[in-house]
Amino acid sequence: MEPLADLQREFFDGLYTYRIAVAVGSILVAVVVLVIAWQRGWFAAAKRNPGRSSALLAVVLAVGLPLTWYLASPIWIRTELIEPESAADAVAVMSPAPSSTVLAVPPASAEPQPTPFAARTISRGKFRGTDDFHFGEGTARIVETAPGTYTLRLTNFSVRNGPDLYVYLSPDAEAYDEGALELGKLKATDGAFGYDLPPGTDPSDFASAIVWCKQFSHLFAVAPLSTI
């Protein structure tokens, strides 16, 4: 099944990549069909059968208009979401206290207290788009919010909108990979928000955070992650 899946991915990726050429070619084909229809008298036949012609036109519009909206509307539709950072996330990005800070020393007789867990940023990277049309910017951080619990946090984030966009962690630093971990549907094109990693996930297995179009198997933005 993998060769078939790869072929399907390449087909839809090519279809999306060359969508403008495909659209222009489709218009030219439509014009040719209209000319042939006129020459062969199909329009006159349609006038003689208005019921059938109306039904055919309704079917074409019912299929064509939603498809056109699905493919084209993301170009101008933008959404924004600001999710407040949790206290743990905020601690993870704070600068360490100056070395001159004086800490109180507990009395010798006091029982030793367990060291509280401090959230920390495991890895970080900057988003970039994959071409002149597909822009991407902002920061991706994997934060350990509790022992063995991780969150991917996107901040100052912005990306080109598109159909069927999802956020993944990928083993490949530059692209989608078969071993990529799906975290969820893209929450917004702009803003700051996060995704909890599934329990048992090892962040070291992944080299980038990506925005991926599942419908057309196309990479919109990538943030190579560097361990801190």
Number of C-alpha atoms within 10 A of each C-alpha: 6 8 8 9 10 12 12 14 17 15 14 17 19 15 17 18 13 11 14 11 12 14 12 11 12 12 12 12 12 12 12 12 12 14 13 12 14 12 10 11 11 14 14 11 12 13 12 11 11 11 11 12 15 13 10 12 11 12 11 11 11 11 10 12 10 11 12 10 10 13 14 14 14 15 11 9 11 15 11 14 13 15 13 11 14 10 10 16 21 14 16 20 13 9 7 8 7 7 6 6 7 7 6 6 6 10 8 7 6 7 8 9 7 6 6 6 11 13 20 20 20 19 21 22 20 21 25 20 20 16 11 6 9 15 17 25 20 18 20 26 26 26 26 23 22 13 9 11 17 25 21 24 21 25 19 14 22 24 21 21 24 23 16 16 24 18 22 24 28 25 21 19 18 18 23 22 13 10 12 20 19 16 18 13 16 18 18 18 20 23 18 22 20 20 18 15 21 13 9 9 13 12 21 12 14 20 23 26 34 29 26 25 22 16 14 21 21 23 21 24 26 29 27 23 26 15 13 8
